[in-house]
Amino acid sequence: MTLVDTGPLVALFDPRDADHALCRKTLAKLEGPLLTTVSVLTEAFHLLQPDSLGSINLRRFVTERGLSVWYMDDPALVRAFELMADYADQPMDLADASLVVAAERLRQRQVFTLDERDFRAYRARFGHKHERLKLVP
């Protein structure tokens, strides 16, 4: 399973994006299911513009099960807020925090992101250890 951040979603569905070709190549190489969070989707739809072809195609990608969506429950939301406070110097937004929480909850380390600087700094808690996430591309 690969967790997907906002940047790749925007790049994949907006052919004018500078990272469009890179993200298409990366997507073609990924194995296993793709998963994102509601917070990431919200951010992606905001950046794509609601009436754009990119937004329409992203909605289709989700509804046709190319991308699954993970929903935060109350404890996950509390954990996301803790992470946002812990990484206030970055700062960490809710979309990034939701991906780290999903990684922790689902015990998945792979994240498809263009935001390498921030995600290299983040650590996910697996048991008593805080570990780096595996970033793609």
C-alpha positions as CSV (number, residue, x, y, z in Angstrom):
1,M,0.0,0.0,0.0
2,T,1.2,3.5,-0.8
3,L,-0.2,6.6,1.0
4,V,-0.6,9.5,-1.5
5,D,-0.1,13.2,-0.7
6,T,-1.6,16.2,-2.3
7,G,1.2,17.2,-4.6
8,P,1.2,14.0,-6.7
9,L,-2.6,14.1,-6.9
10,V,-2.6,17.6,-8.3
11,A,0.3,16.7,-10.7
12,L,-1.3,13.5,-11.9
13,F,-4.6,15.3,-12.8
14,D,-3.3,18.6,-14.1
15,P,-1.2,18.0,-17.2
16,R,0.1,21.6,-16.9
17,D,1.8,20.8,-13.6
18,A,5.6,20.7,-13.8
19,D,5.6,17.3,-12.0
20,H,2.9,15.7,-14.2
21,A,5.3,13.4,-16.2
22,L,7.3,12.4,-13.1
23,C,4.2,11.5,-11.2
24,R,2.7,9.5,-14.1
25,K,6.0,7.5,-14.3
26,T,6.0,7.0,-10.6
27,L,2.4,5.9,-10.5
28,A,3.0,3.3,-13.2
29,K,5.8,1.7,-11.1
30,L,3.9,1.6,-7.8
31,E,2.6,-1.8,-6.7
32,G,-0.4,-2.4,-4.5
33,P,-3.3,-0.2,-3.5
34,L,-3.2,3.6,-3.2
35,L,-4.7,5.3,-0.2
36,T,-5.2,8.9,0.8
37,T,-7.1,10.9,3.4
38,V,-10.0,13.2,3.3
39,S,-7.8,16.1,4.3
40,V,-5.4,15.4,1.4
41,L,-8.4,15.2,-1.0
42,T,-9.7,18.5,0.3
43,E,-6.4,20.2,-0.4
44,A,-6.1,18.6,-3.8
45,F,-9.6,19.6,-4.9
46,H,-8.9,23.2,-3.7
47,L,-5.7,23.4,-5.8
48,L,-7.3,21.8,-8.9
49,Q,-10.4,24.1,-8.9
50,P,-13.8,22.4,-8.5
51,D,-14.9,22.7,-12.1
52,S,-11.6,21.7,-13.7
53,L,-11.0,18.6,-15.8
54,G,-8.4,17.6,-13.2
55,S,-11.0,17.7,-10.5
56,I,-13.4,15.7,-12.5
57,N,-10.8,13.1,-13.3
58,L,-9.7,12.9,-9.7
59,R,-13.3,12.3,-8.6
60,R,-13.5,9.6,-11.2
61,F,-10.2,8.0,-10.0
62,V,-11.6,7.8,-6.5
63,T,-15.1,6.6,-7.4
64,E,-13.6,3.9,-9.7
65,R,-11.5,2.7,-6.8
66,G,-8.1,3.7,-8.2
67,L,-7.6,5.5,-4.9
68,S,-9.1,4.5,-1.5
69,V,-9.8,7.1,1.2
70,W,-9.0,6.7,4.9
71,Y,-11.2,8.5,7.3
72,M,-9.9,9.7,10.7
73,D,-11.9,8.8,13.8
74,D,-11.7,11.0,16.9
75,P,-8.5,9.5,18.3
76,A,-6.8,9.8,14.9
77,L,-7.8,13.5,14.8
78,V,-6.4,14.0,18.3
79,R,-3.1,12.4,17.2
80,A,-3.0,14.6,14.1
81,F,-3.4,17.7,16.3
82,E,-0.5,16.4,18.5
83,L,1.7,16.0,15.4
84,M,0.8,19.5,14.2
85,A,1.9,20.8,17.6
86,D,5.1,18.7,17.6
87,Y,6.1,19.9,14.1
88,A,4.9,23.5,14.6
89,D,8.4,24.7,13.5
90,Q,7.8,23.2,10.0
91,P,4.7,23.8,10.2
92,M,2.8,20.6,9.6
93,D,-0.7,21.0,8.1
94,L,-3.6,18.7,8.7
95,A,-3.2,17.0,5.4
96,D,0.4,16.0,6.2
97,A,-0.6,15.0,9.7
98,S,-3.4,12.9,8.5
99,L,-1.0,10.9,6.3
100,V,1.4,10.3,9.2
101,V,-1.5,9.1,11.4
102,A,-2.7,6.8,8.6
103,A,0.8,5.4,8.3
104,E,0.9,4.8,12.1
105,R,-2.6,3.3,12.2
106,L,-2.2,1.1,9.1
107,R,1.4,0.3,9.7
108,Q,2.4,1.5,6.3
109,R,5.6,3.4,5.6
110,Q,5.5,4.3,1.9
111,V,4.3,7.8,1.0
112,F,4.0,9.2,-2.6
113,T,4.9,12.9,-2.1
114,L,6.6,15.8,-3.7
115,D,7.1,17.4,-0.3
116,E,10.3,15.6,0.5
117,R,11.7,18.4,2.8
118,D,8.8,18.1,5.3
119,F,8.2,14.4,5.0
120,R,11.9,13.6,5.6
121,A,11.6,15.5,8.9
122,Y,8.4,13.7,10.0
123,R,8.6,10.5,12.1
124,A,5.8,8.0,12.4
125,R,5.3,6.2,15.7
126,F,5.4,2.4,15.4
127,G,5.1,1.0,18.9
128,H,7.8,2.7,20.9
129,K,9.9,3.7,17.9
130,H,9.6,6.8,15.8
131,E,10.7,6.0,12.3
132,R,11.1,7.7,9.0
133,L,8.7,7.1,6.2
134,K,9.8,5.7,2.8
135,L,9.2,8.4,0.2
136,V,8.5,7.9,-3.5
137,P,9.5,9.1,-6.1
